Amino acid sequence: MRTKRTKGYIDETAKEFKIRSSQVQQVADSMFRFAAEIMSEGDRKLMDFADVRIMGWGVFRVKEGRRKHFQRINDGEKTRNKGDDGGS
């Protein structure tokens, strides 16, 4: 959900460039979709995720809590695989 302030910026930009607000919204959201896409290509098994720097906005990275979540999943899979005797 957008704040009134953000919506105002979007509407102002759309008016200035004589385009639809939805087009401005798409452009504004595209950098965050790009960052999310790049980070999602990381390797959850090896815990290797790329950081993405967007000039003027900062560095985006996978949060530590999300890394811990993936590690718990990995540890659970290792435990299940150790308990698997290969058949019965």
N, C-alpha and C positions, 0 to 999 in steps of 0.2 A: 504494500500500500504506500502510496506517495503522500508526502506531506503537502500542505497547501503551498508552502514555500517552494518545494521542488516542482510542483505542478506549475507554479507561476514562472519559474525559470524555463520550463519546457515550452509553455505557451508563448513566452516572450521570444524565445529563440525561433520557434516556428513562425511567428509573425514577422520577425526580422528577415528570415530567409525565404518567406512566402512558401512554406511547406506545411504539411499536416503535422499536428502534435504527435501523432502515432509514429511518424517517420523520425522525429527528434528522439522519441522514446526508444525506438529500435537502435538508433546510433548510440545513445547513452548506455543502453543495456548490453550492447555488443561486446564492449571491453570486459565486462564481468562474465559474460557467457564464455568468451575466449579463455579467460583465466581459469574458470571452472573446468572447461574442457581439457586444458593442458594439465591441470593438477589431477584430474580424474584418470589420466593415462598412466599414472604412477603405478608402481608394483607393490601391491598390498602384502605380498609374501615377503619381499625383501625390505619393505618399509622405505621405499625409495620414491619420493614425490618431488616434482620440480617446483621451485619457487617461481613466481611470475612477477616481474616488476613492470608497473604501468607508470610511466613518467608523470609526475604531478599528483599521483594518487598513492604510491607506495608499493611495498612488496606484499604479495599475497602468498600465503603458504598454508599447508594443511595444519590445522590446530593440533596441539599436543594431545588433547582429549580424544580427537579422532584417531590419532596414531595409536594411543593406548587401546582404543576400541578394536582396531584392526589387530593389534598384538594379542589381545584376549582371544579373538577369533582364531588367529594362527595357533596360539597355544592350545586351544581347545581341539583343533584339528590334529595337532601332534599327539595329544593325549588319546584321542579316539583311534588314531592310526597305530599307536603302540599297543592298544588293547585289542586290536584286530588280529586274530590268529590265522587269518587267511582262509577260513572256511570251517565247516563243522560236519 
